[in-house]
Amino acid sequence: PFYHPWRAVMDDYFEYETEKVKGGIRTRTRPEHITEELYNLVGLDISSYYSKVKCPTLIVRATKGMLRDDDILLPKTVLKRMVSDIEEAWVVDLRGAHHYSVVFGENRVRDRALAGFLQS
């Protein structure tokens, strides 16, 4: 349900992220890497690095969670701190986008924001 509508780019992503095994396919991601990523998302505070970012920065933010409405990868509280601490930070919220569709979905708002940021 995270990949609707399916687009050709998803074939490449799927091929990269999976491997054939006897009886089917599985993710290439090792369980210990998933555990490490979960720890880093919850247990690691990277906010001290925000002020060290000295280049223009575009923050593209999905406003929808993956599994629940409040399951947002970049909550507003964190975003506020990033914008406050990063000298040249611009934000574009992609309404209705989630963790995967913000990258793989068609989105004119995202595309215009990226083009404008790169041209500036």
PyMOL CGO cylinders between C-alpha atoms (Angstrom):
from pymol import cmd
from pymol.cgo import CYLINDER

trace = [
    CYLINDER, 0.00, 0.00, 0.00, 3.00, 2.35, 0.31, 0.3, 1, 1, 1, 1, 1, 1,
    CYLINDER, 3.00, 2.35, 0.31, 3.79, 2.22, -3.38, 0.3, 1, 1, 1, 1, 1, 1,
    CYLINDER, 3.79, 2.22, -3.38, 0.60, 3.31, -5.12, 0.3, 1, 1, 1, 1, 1, 1,
    CYLINDER, 0.60, 3.31, -5.12, 0.61, 4.08, -7.89, 0.3, 1, 1, 1, 1, 1, 1,
    CYLINDER, 0.61, 4.08, -7.89, 3.44, 1.79, -8.95, 0.3, 1, 1, 1, 1, 1, 1,
    CYLINDER, 3.44, 1.79, -8.95, 5.93, 3.54, -11.21, 0.3, 1, 1, 1, 1, 1, 1,
    CYLINDER, 5.93, 3.54, -11.21, 8.83, 2.24, -13.31, 0.3, 1, 1, 1, 1, 1, 1,
    CYLINDER, 8.83, 2.24, -13.31, 11.38, 3.66, -10.84, 0.3, 1, 1, 1, 1, 1, 1,
    CYLINDER, 11.38, 3.66, -10.84, 10.01, 1.23, -8.28, 0.3, 1, 1, 1, 1, 1, 1,
    CYLINDER, 10.01, 1.23, -8.28, 11.17, -1.71, -10.40, 0.3, 1, 1, 1, 1, 1, 1,
    CYLINDER, 11.17, -1.71, -10.40, 14.76, -0.50, -10.01, 0.3, 1, 1, 1, 1, 1, 1,
    CYLINDER, 14.76, -0.50, -10.01, 14.30, 0.11, -6.29, 0.3, 1, 1, 1, 1, 1, 1,
    CYLINDER, 14.30, 0.11, -6.29, 12.72, -3.30, -5.77, 0.3, 1, 1, 1, 1, 1, 1,
    CYLINDER, 12.72, -3.30, -5.77, 15.53, -5.01, -7.72, 0.3, 1, 1, 1, 1, 1, 1,
    CYLINDER, 15.53, -5.01, -7.72, 18.17, -3.18, -5.65, 0.3, 1, 1, 1, 1, 1, 1,
    CYLINDER, 18.17, -3.18, -5.65, 16.54, -3.83, -2.27, 0.3, 1, 1, 1, 1, 1, 1,
    CYLINDER, 16.54, -3.83, -2.27, 15.74, -7.54, -2.68, 0.3, 1, 1, 1, 1, 1, 1,
    CYLINDER, 15.74, -7.54, -2.68, 17.53, -10.75, -3.45, 0.3, 1, 1, 1, 1, 1, 1,
    CYLINDER, 17.53, -10.75, -3.45, 16.33, -14.09, -4.74, 0.3, 1, 1, 1, 1, 1, 1,
    CYLINDER, 16.33, -14.09, -4.74, 16.51, -16.96, -2.28, 0.3, 1, 1, 1, 1, 1, 1,
    CYLINDER, 16.51, -16.96, -2.28, 15.28, -20.52, -2.42, 0.3, 1, 1, 1, 1, 1, 1,
    CYLINDER, 15.28, -20.52, -2.42, 11.50, -20.32, -2.36, 0.3, 1, 1, 1, 1, 1, 1,
    CYLINDER, 11.50, -20.32, -2.36, 11.17, -16.60, -3.09, 0.3, 1, 1, 1, 1, 1, 1,
    CYLINDER, 11.17, -16.60, -3.09, 12.76, -13.25, -2.38, 0.3, 1, 1, 1, 1, 1, 1,
    CYLINDER, 12.76, -13.25, -2.38, 13.81, -11.30, 0.69, 0.3, 1, 1, 1, 1, 1, 1,
    CYLINDER, 13.81, -11.30, 0.69, 15.16, -7.90, 1.57, 0.3, 1, 1, 1, 1, 1, 1,
    CYLINDER, 15.16, -7.90, 1.57, 18.90, -7.37, 1.30, 0.3, 1, 1, 1, 1, 1, 1,
    CYLINDER, 18.90, -7.37, 1.30, 18.79, -5.39, 4.54, 0.3, 1, 1, 1, 1, 1, 1,
    CYLINDER, 18.79, -5.39, 4.54, 20.25, -7.40, 7.38, 0.3, 1, 1, 1, 1, 1, 1,
    CYLINDER, 20.25, -7.40, 7.38, 18.22, -7.57, 10.61, 0.3, 1, 1, 1, 1, 1, 1,
    CYLINDER, 18.22, -7.57, 10.61, 21.09, -6.13, 12.67, 0.3, 1, 1, 1, 1, 1, 1,
    CYLINDER, 21.09, -6.13, 12.67, 21.18, -3.08, 10.39, 0.3, 1, 1, 1, 1, 1, 1,
    CYLINDER, 21.18, -3.08, 10.39, 17.47, -2.52, 10.93, 0.3, 1, 1, 1, 1, 1, 1,
    CYLINDER, 17.47, -2.52, 10.93, 18.03, -2.74, 14.69, 0.3, 1, 1, 1, 1, 1, 1,
    CYLINDER, 18.03, -2.74, 14.69, 20.91, -0.26, 14.46, 0.3, 1, 1, 1, 1, 1, 1,
    CYLINDER, 20.91, -0.26, 14.46, 18.81, 2.17, 12.40, 0.3, 1, 1, 1, 1, 1, 1,
    CYLINDER, 18.81, 2.17, 12.40, 15.94, 1.98, 14.89, 0.3, 1, 1, 1, 1, 1, 1,
    CYLINDER, 15.94, 1.98, 14.89, 18.36, 2.74, 17.71, 0.3, 1, 1, 1, 1, 1, 1,
    CYLINDER, 18.36, 2.74, 17.71, 19.81, 5.68, 15.79, 0.3, 1, 1, 1, 1, 1, 1,
    CYLINDER, 19.81, 5.68, 15.79, 16.38, 7.11, 15.01, 0.3, 1, 1, 1, 1, 1, 1,
    CYLINDER, 16.38, 7.11, 15.01, 15.25, 6.93, 18.62, 0.3, 1, 1, 1, 1, 1, 1,
    CYLINDER, 15.25, 6.93, 18.62, 18.40, 6.96, 20.72, 0.3, 1, 1, 1, 1, 1, 1,
    CYLINDER, 18.40, 6.96, 20.72, 20.76, 9.32, 18.95, 0.3, 1, 1, 1, 1, 1, 1,
    CYLINDER, 20.76, 9.32, 18.95, 20.47, 13.10, 19.23, 0.3, 1, 1, 1, 1, 1, 1,
    CYLINDER, 20.47, 13.10, 19.23, 22.06, 14.72, 16.17, 0.3, 1, 1, 1, 1, 1, 1,
    CYLINDER, 22.06, 14.72, 16.17, 20.73, 18.20, 16.88, 0.3, 1, 1, 1, 1, 1, 1,
    CYLINDER, 20.73, 18.20, 16.88, 24.18, 19.42, 17.93, 0.3, 1, 1, 1, 1, 1, 1,
    CYLINDER, 24.18, 19.42, 17.93, 25.26, 19.03, 14.30, 0.3, 1, 1, 1, 1, 1, 1,
    CYLINDER, 25.26, 19.03, 14.30, 22.60, 21.36, 12.84, 0.3, 1, 1, 1, 1, 1, 1,
    CYLINDER, 22.60, 21.36, 12.84, 24.57, 24.53, 13.55, 0.3, 1, 1, 1, 1, 1, 1,
    CYLINDER, 24.57, 24.53, 13.55, 27.60, 23.03, 11.83, 0.3, 1, 1, 1, 1, 1, 1,
    CYLINDER, 27.60, 23.03, 11.83, 25.77, 22.99, 8.48, 0.3, 1, 1, 1, 1, 1, 1,
    CYLINDER, 25.77, 22.99, 8.48, 27.16, 26.03, 6.66, 0.3, 1, 1, 1, 1, 1, 1,
    CYLINDER, 27.16, 26.03, 6.66, 25.70, 25.59, 3.17, 0.3, 1, 1, 1, 1, 1, 1,
    CYLINDER, 25.70, 25.59, 3.17, 22.22, 26.35, 1.86, 0.3, 1, 1, 1, 1, 1, 1,
    CYLINDER, 22.22, 26.35, 1.86, 19.95, 23.46, 2.81, 0.3, 1, 1, 1, 1, 1, 1,
    CYLINDER, 19.95, 23.46, 2.81, 16.58, 22.40, 1.46, 0.3, 1, 1, 1, 1, 1, 1,
    CYLINDER, 16.58, 22.40, 1.46, 14.57, 20.28, 3.87, 0.3, 1, 1, 1, 1, 1, 1,
    CYLINDER, 14.57, 20.28, 3.87, 11.91, 18.28, 2.02, 0.3, 1, 1, 1, 1, 1, 1,
    CYLINDER, 11.91, 18.28, 2.02, 9.43, 16.99, 4.58, 0.3, 1, 1, 1, 1, 1, 1,
    CYLINDER, 9.43, 16.99, 4.58, 6.70, 14.40, 4.22, 0.3, 1, 1, 1, 1, 1, 1,
    CYLINDER, 6.70, 14.40, 4.22, 3.67, 15.34, 6.31, 0.3, 1, 1, 1, 1, 1, 1,
    CYLINDER, 3.67, 15.34, 6.31, 2.09, 11.88, 6.44, 0.3, 1, 1, 1, 1, 1, 1,
    CYLINDER, 2.09, 11.88, 6.44, 3.21, 8.90, 8.46, 0.3, 1, 1, 1, 1, 1, 1,
    CYLINDER, 3.21, 8.90, 8.46, 3.86, 5.48, 6.99, 0.3, 1, 1, 1, 1, 1, 1,
    CYLINDER, 3.86, 5.48, 6.99, 1.67, 3.39, 9.25, 0.3, 1, 1, 1, 1, 1, 1,
    CYLINDER, 1.67, 3.39, 9.25, -0.21, 6.03, 11.25, 0.3, 1, 1, 1, 1, 1, 1,
    CYLINDER, -0.21, 6.03, 11.25, -0.86, 9.75, 10.85, 0.3, 1, 1, 1, 1, 1, 1,
    CYLINDER, -0.86, 9.75, 10.85, 1.54, 10.55, 13.71, 0.3, 1, 1, 1, 1, 1, 1,
    CYLINDER, 1.54, 10.55, 13.71, 4.30, 8.25, 12.41, 0.3, 1, 1, 1, 1, 1, 1,
    CYLINDER, 4.30, 8.25, 12.41, 6.18, 11.14, 10.81, 0.3, 1, 1, 1, 1, 1, 1,
    CYLINDER, 6.18, 11.14, 10.81, 9.89, 10.79, 10.12, 0.3, 1, 1, 1, 1, 1, 1,
    CYLINDER, 9.89, 10.79, 10.12, 10.60, 14.50, 10.66, 0.3, 1, 1, 1, 1, 1, 1,
    CYLINDER, 10.60, 14.50, 10.66, 8.24, 15.89, 13.35, 0.3, 1, 1, 1, 1, 1, 1,
    CYLINDER, 8.24, 15.89, 13.35, 7.51, 19.63, 13.50, 0.3, 1, 1, 1, 1, 1, 1,
    CYLINDER, 7.51, 19.63, 13.50, 9.48, 20.02, 16.74, 0.3, 1, 1, 1, 1, 1, 1,
    CYLINDER, 9.48, 20.02, 16.74, 12.63, 18.68, 15.11, 0.3, 1, 1, 1, 1, 1, 1,
    CYLINDER, 12.63, 18.68, 15.11, 12.02, 20.71, 11.96, 0.3, 1, 1, 1, 1, 1, 1,
    CYLINDER, 12.02, 20.71, 11.96, 11.70, 23.90, 14.01, 0.3, 1, 1, 1, 1, 1, 1,
    CYLINDER, 11.70, 23.90, 14.01, 15.06, 23.24, 15.65, 0.3, 1, 1, 1, 1, 1, 1,
    CYLINDER, 15.06, 23.24, 15.65, 16.72, 22.49, 12.31, 0.3, 1, 1, 1, 1, 1, 1,
    CYLINDER, 16.72, 22.49, 12.31, 15.44, 25.70, 10.74, 0.3, 1, 1, 1, 1, 1, 1,
    CYLINDER, 15.44, 25.70, 10.74, 16.54, 27.66, 13.79, 0.3, 1, 1, 1, 1, 1, 1,
    CYLINDER, 16.54, 27.66, 13.79, 20.05, 26.21, 13.85, 0.3, 1, 1, 1, 1, 1, 1,
    CYLINDER, 20.05, 26.21, 13.85, 20.86, 25.85, 10.14, 0.3, 1, 1, 1, 1, 1, 1,
    CYLINDER, 20.86, 25.85, 10.14, 21.76, 29.31, 8.83, 0.3, 1, 1, 1, 1, 1, 1,
    CYLINDER, 21.76, 29.31, 8.83, 20.32, 28.94, 5.33, 0.3, 1, 1, 1, 1, 1, 1,
    CYLINDER, 20.32, 28.94, 5.33, 17.53, 26.40, 5.64, 0.3, 1, 1, 1, 1, 1, 1,
    CYLINDER, 17.53, 26.40, 5.64, 14.45, 26.33, 3.46, 0.3, 1, 1, 1, 1, 1, 1,
    CYLINDER, 14.45, 26.33, 3.46, 11.55, 23.97, 4.02, 0.3, 1, 1, 1, 1, 1, 1,
    CYLINDER, 11.55, 23.97, 4.02, 8.99, 22.48, 1.72, 0.3, 1, 1, 1, 1, 1, 1,
    CYLINDER, 8.99, 22.48, 1.72, 6.24, 20.37, 3.26, 0.3, 1, 1, 1, 1, 1, 1,
    CYLINDER, 6.24, 20.37, 3.26, 4.81, 17.76, 0.92, 0.3, 1, 1, 1, 1, 1, 1,
    CYLINDER, 4.81, 17.76, 0.92, 1.22, 17.38, 2.06, 0.3, 1, 1, 1, 1, 1, 1,
    CYLINDER, 1.22, 17.38, 2.06, -0.02, 13.81, 1.81, 0.3, 1, 1, 1, 1, 1, 1,
    CYLINDER, -0.02, 13.81, 1.81, 3.44, 12.39, 1.12, 0.3, 1, 1, 1, 1, 1, 1,
    CYLINDER, 3.44, 12.39, 1.12, 5.03, 9.76, 3.34, 0.3, 1, 1, 1, 1, 1, 1,
    CYLINDER, 5.03, 9.76, 3.34, 8.58, 8.41, 3.75, 0.3, 1, 1, 1, 1, 1, 1,
    CYLINDER, 8.58, 8.41, 3.75, 8.59, 6.63, 0.39, 0.3, 1, 1, 1, 1, 1, 1,
    CYLINDER, 8.59, 6.63, 0.39, 6.29, 8.76, -1.75, 0.3, 1, 1, 1, 1, 1, 1,
    CYLINDER, 6.29, 8.76, -1.75, 8.33, 11.87, -0.91, 0.3, 1, 1, 1, 1, 1, 1,
    CYLINDER, 8.33, 11.87, -0.91, 11.12, 10.27, -2.97, 0.3, 1, 1, 1, 1, 1, 1,
    CYLINDER, 11.12, 10.27, -2.97, 9.40, 7.91, -5.39, 0.3, 1, 1, 1, 1, 1, 1,
    CYLINDER, 9.40, 7.91, -5.39, 6.04, 9.55, -5.98, 0.3, 1, 1, 1, 1, 1, 1,
    CYLINDER, 6.04, 9.55, -5.98, 5.28, 12.15, -8.60, 0.3, 1, 1, 1, 1, 1, 1,
    CYLINDER, 5.28, 12.15, -8.60, 5.14, 15.52, -6.87, 0.3, 1, 1, 1, 1, 1, 1,
    CYLINDER, 5.14, 15.52, -6.87, 5.19, 18.86, -8.66, 0.3, 1, 1, 1, 1, 1, 1,
    CYLINDER, 5.19, 18.86, -8.66, 5.63, 20.82, -5.42, 0.3, 1, 1, 1, 1, 1, 1,
    CYLINDER, 5.63, 20.82, -5.42, 8.77, 18.84, -4.61, 0.3, 1, 1, 1, 1, 1, 1,
    CYLINDER, 8.77, 18.84, -4.61, 10.09, 19.15, -8.16, 0.3, 1, 1, 1, 1, 1, 1,
    CYLINDER, 10.09, 19.15, -8.16, 9.54, 22.94, -8.27, 0.3, 1, 1, 1, 1, 1, 1,
    CYLINDER, 9.54, 22.94, -8.27, 11.14, 23.35, -4.84, 0.3, 1, 1, 1, 1, 1, 1,
    CYLINDER, 11.14, 23.35, -4.84, 14.20, 21.33, -5.86, 0.3, 1, 1, 1, 1, 1, 1,
    CYLINDER, 14.20, 21.33, -5.86, 14.57, 23.19, -9.16, 0.3, 1, 1, 1, 1, 1, 1,
    CYLINDER, 14.57, 23.19, -9.16, 14.22, 26.57, -7.42, 0.3, 1, 1, 1, 1, 1, 1,
    CYLINDER, 14.22, 26.57, -7.42, 16.70, 25.63, -4.72, 0.3, 1, 1, 1, 1, 1, 1,
    CYLINDER, 16.70, 25.63, -4.72, 19.28, 24.41, -7.24, 0.3, 1, 1, 1, 1, 1, 1,
    CYLINDER, 19.28, 24.41, -7.24, 18.88, 27.55, -9.34, 0.3, 1, 1, 1, 1, 1, 1,
    CYLINDER, 18.88, 27.55, -9.34, 19.31, 29.92, -6.39, 0.3, 1, 1, 1, 1, 1, 1,
]
cmd.load_cgo(trace, "trace")
